């Protein structure tokens, strides 16, 4: 018996009846030979972590654009926090931690530079709009690995697609991801806003803190424990009504106090204008797109190719490209 087969046997014997077992996966778009060491979902974790799109997350905005300081979240640290929260809940419910981790690590691969400000900009430009969860699936199916994609399992791709919006993932692990994402960003965005002096701990409504806790760690413990208690044995992912209501109200508080705060978001219009200008430039001169996007240009259209290129940029790379295209260079004799 191989290491993978022993793991699959353990999953059959020990996971919840509601869990998705690796040996029951619907498989990949392109079948591959089984790995003797790793299950299908463990293999997906590795494929995501070793991808270029995953590495770029460390230079993409979470909430604050180009913050001065080493301790603000980036899209990478957000992803890692989501992964840890999701795995803890999956473990508490006897669900498949490997599937949960693979989906969590891949859920934001398609996010734009400059966070949701960049997403709004591309949604305004692209015919049919732009959604980062849909783009994340496109990254793993089409853009990575020289156009071959990562060839992830169906369950991981489904969970990535459904981690936000109205979609409902087919697996409990995927439904868990949607909640883990929200728990993570609500709490770490409070932490970053306090660090940026946009908020103080006393600004958080006391009634919400009395339900969820008065510290970053206490709130996460409360919400994670609540999901485990409410969901165990039900075949669903649930929250108690007090925790669900308090979390929703805390999210609304963040929209008013942070996400729409002119101090925190004062530079976003510049980032959005930059992406509009970059899109217009490459749309007018698509021959300037890198070679790997020329194939997309001819097969799926220029708008699609330009969108894929810009969505994959890091914040700094987008700034550099804009400067290169829009700002005159000093003249010198060599």
Buried (B, 14 or more C-beta within 10 A) or exposed (E): EEEBEEBBEEBEEEBBEBBBBBBBBEEBEEEEEBBEEBBBBBBBBBBBEEBEBBEBBEBBBBBBBEBEEEEBBBBBBBBBBBBBBBBBBBEBBBBBBBBBBBBBBBBBBBBBBBBBBBBBBBBEBBEEEBBBBBBBBBBBBBBBBEEEBBBBBBBBBBBBBBBBEEBEBBBBBBBBBBBBBBBBBBBBBBBBBBBBEBBEEEEBEEEBBEBBBEEBEEBBBBBBBBBBEBBEEEEEBBBEEEBBEBBBBBBEBBEEBBBEBEEBBEEBEEBBEBBBEBBEBBBEEBEEBEEEBEEBBEEEEBBBBBBBBBBBBBBEBBBEBBEEEEEEEEEEEE
